[in-house]
């Protein structure tokens, strides 16, 4: 009888920390601010939202602080919780991502703390392609209205000259 309970407690002891660690991923979206972005953008790409270690594998240990990390982006990771039958955004944590030099500075958990807070880490190379794709798409979307305006103005100018 004692062996059954001991086995159950042992297995539960192994599974509960693993479950808690997995629960720290699966963000609904990330908000990004930084160079080339007017205001902020929200990203829902699963490559950047489904894993706590999407931007940096904190378990690999901290990296030495870079002398110049280059241009960086503020990344805020958000859960959406239902409160009083209304979806409510809950900010989980914040980090600064430096894709061009391969660093992440983890500011920390909002309204909490962890052993990873306030330290530098090597960026996860798997985040680079989806992050740059979002930035490129945003740049294309910003230029489309401007291109339409330029084409319309050119058309009006040519029509005016032919008059």
VMD Tcl script that draws the C-alpha trace (Angstrom):
set ca {
  {0.00 0.00 0.00}
  {2.80 2.43 0.93}
  {4.61 1.65 -2.34}
  {1.51 2.65 -4.37}
  {1.28 6.04 -2.67}
  {5.01 6.59 -2.87}
  {4.99 5.76 -6.60}
  {2.03 8.08 -7.18}
  {3.69 10.94 -5.29}
  {6.98 10.35 -7.08}
  {5.36 10.47 -10.53}
  {3.26 13.51 -9.55}
  {6.42 15.21 -8.29}
  {8.05 14.69 -11.66}
  {5.06 15.75 -13.76}
  {3.88 18.85 -11.88}
  {7.06 20.93 -12.47}
  {7.08 19.89 -16.14}
  {3.43 20.93 -16.49}
  {4.13 24.26 -14.79}
  {7.05 24.92 -17.14}
  {4.93 24.15 -20.20}
  {2.19 26.47 -18.97}
  {4.54 29.42 -19.30}
  {4.27 29.36 -23.08}
  {1.31 29.56 -25.40}
  {0.92 33.32 -25.40}
  {-1.99 34.69 -27.40}
  {0.16 37.36 -29.02}
  {3.28 39.45 -28.62}
  {3.41 43.22 -28.96}
  {6.53 44.64 -30.61}
  {7.89 48.20 -30.60}
  {11.12 49.34 -32.16}
  {13.00 50.75 -35.13}
  {10.98 50.95 -38.32}
  {7.69 50.38 -36.50}
  {5.26 53.25 -36.06}
  {3.47 52.62 -32.79}
  {3.42 48.90 -32.14}
  {2.48 45.69 -33.89}
  {0.83 42.57 -32.54}
  {2.18 39.21 -33.69}
  {0.22 35.97 -33.42}
  {2.66 33.74 -35.33}
  {2.83 30.42 -33.40}
  {6.60 30.28 -33.92}
  {6.84 33.31 -31.61}
  {3.92 32.69 -29.25}
  {3.72 28.97 -28.49}
  {6.98 28.54 -26.60}
  {8.34 30.38 -23.57}
  {11.81 29.90 -25.11}
  {10.85 31.25 -28.57}
  {13.20 34.23 -28.34}
  {15.89 32.76 -26.07}
  {16.45 29.46 -24.29}
  {16.90 30.80 -20.77}
  {17.80 27.37 -19.46}
  {21.09 27.56 -21.39}
  {22.34 30.20 -18.96}
  {23.01 33.87 -19.30}
  {25.36 35.36 -21.88}
  {27.95 38.05 -21.23}
  {26.50 41.55 -21.74}
  {27.37 42.77 -25.24}
  {29.32 46.02 -25.63}
  {26.85 47.12 -28.32}
  {23.82 44.91 -28.89}
  {22.67 47.03 -31.87}
  {19.08 47.85 -32.73}
  {16.59 46.10 -30.55}
  {12.87 45.56 -30.27}
  {10.76 45.65 -27.14}
  {8.68 42.46 -26.99}
  {5.75 42.17 -24.58}
  {4.13 38.73 -24.33}
  {0.41 38.66 -23.59}
  {-2.26 36.15 -22.56}
  {-5.93 36.83 -23.14}
  {-8.04 35.76 -20.16}
  {-11.79 35.91 -19.83}
  {-12.82 38.07 -16.89}
  {-16.53 38.67 -16.31}
  {-17.26 37.17 -19.75}
  {-14.99 39.73 -21.42}
  {-11.60 38.97 -22.96}
  {-8.91 40.82 -21.02}
  {-5.28 41.19 -22.05}
  {-2.84 40.09 -19.33}
  {0.78 41.08 -19.89}
  {3.04 38.20 -18.82}
  {6.57 39.45 -19.39}
  {8.83 41.76 -21.36}
  {12.13 41.33 -23.13}
  {14.30 43.18 -25.62}
  {15.18 41.22 -28.74}
  {18.26 42.11 -30.80}
  {17.88 40.00 -33.97}
  {20.83 41.53 -35.83}
  {23.41 40.65 -33.16}
  {21.70 37.60 -31.65}
  {20.96 38.76 -28.11}
  {17.98 38.96 -25.78}
  {17.75 41.06 -22.64}
  {15.04 39.64 -20.41}
  {13.46 42.51 -18.46}
  {11.31 40.06 -16.55}
  {7.89 38.94 -15.53}
  {5.36 41.71 -15.03}
  {4.02 41.75 -11.47}
  {6.42 38.98 -10.49}
  {9.99 37.85 -10.73}
  {12.14 34.97 -11.85}
  {15.77 33.98 -11.79}
  {16.03 35.07 -15.45}
  {15.11 38.75 -14.88}
  {17.57 41.48 -15.81}
  {20.03 39.25 -17.67}
  {21.37 38.82 -21.19}
  {20.87 35.60 -23.18}
  {21.78 34.29 -26.62}
  {18.85 34.69 -29.00}
  {17.12 31.60 -30.32}
  {18.01 31.37 -34.06}
  {14.57 29.86 -34.76}
  {12.92 33.22 -33.93}
  {14.88 35.14 -36.55}
  {13.02 34.12 -39.72}
  {9.44 34.52 -38.42}
  {10.32 37.81 -36.73}
  {11.92 39.27 -39.86}
  {8.98 38.02 -41.97}
  {6.56 39.98 -39.77}
  {8.73 43.11 -40.06}
  {8.94 42.73 -43.85}
  {5.16 42.26 -44.12}
  {4.59 45.33 -41.97}
  {6.96 47.34 -44.20}
  {5.06 46.21 -47.31}
  {1.74 47.15 -45.74}
  {3.10 50.60 -44.82}
  {4.27 51.27 -48.38}
  {1.12 50.17 -50.20}
  {-0.98 53.24 -49.25}
  {1.97 55.52 -50.01}
  {2.46 53.89 -53.43}
  {-1.24 54.36 -54.22}
  {-1.04 58.05 -53.30}
  {2.08 58.52 -55.45}
  {0.41 56.79 -58.42}
  {-2.73 58.89 -58.07}
  {-0.72 62.11 -57.80}
  {1.32 61.11 -60.86}
  {-1.87 60.40 -62.80}
  {-3.38 63.76 -61.83}
  {-0.15 65.55 -62.73}
  {0.01 63.89 -66.17}
  {-3.68 64.66 -66.77}
  {-3.07 68.30 -65.77}
  {-0.11 68.60 -68.17}
  {-2.11 67.18 -71.10}
  {-4.89 69.70 -70.56}
}
mol new
graphics top color blue
foreach p $ca { graphics top sphere $p radius 0.5 }
foreach p [lrange $ca 0 end-1] q [lrange $ca 1 end] { graphics top cylinder $p $q radius 0.2 }
display resetview
